[in-house]
Amino acid sequence: MVGYLVAWLVYLAAAFGLLWVYKKGFAHYFPQSVQPILLVLFACIMLTPWPIDSTTWVPAPAIVATMFHALSGFGVTALKSLFPILAVSTIACFVAWFMTRKQPI
């Protein structure tokens, strides 16, 4: 269990490191109106949890679970683990778009 927690800490550190690299390095290449939406989309893809198997609910990053199931040949299970990423990113991108849109005067 300690190894599992250490793996989560390493993964979270790497994910937040990549988010920082995007914010400081790549964000200025995109239009100003798209930058927060891409940041939120990337954060949703990297940080959405999902169980790795159906017997126990031990959360793993959903992108890792999706890749695990796709490489194992479980197509339907891979789609099931991809659904939370799509749902969370759709809601978060809509909220980010709504927060950054220009209000008409």
Secondary structure, 3 states (H helix, E strand, C coil): CHHHHHHHHHHHHHHHHHHHHHHHHHHHHCCCCCHHHHHHHHHHHHHCEEECCCCCCCEEEHHHHHHHHHHHCCHHHHHHHHHHHHHHHHHHHHHHHHHHCCCCC
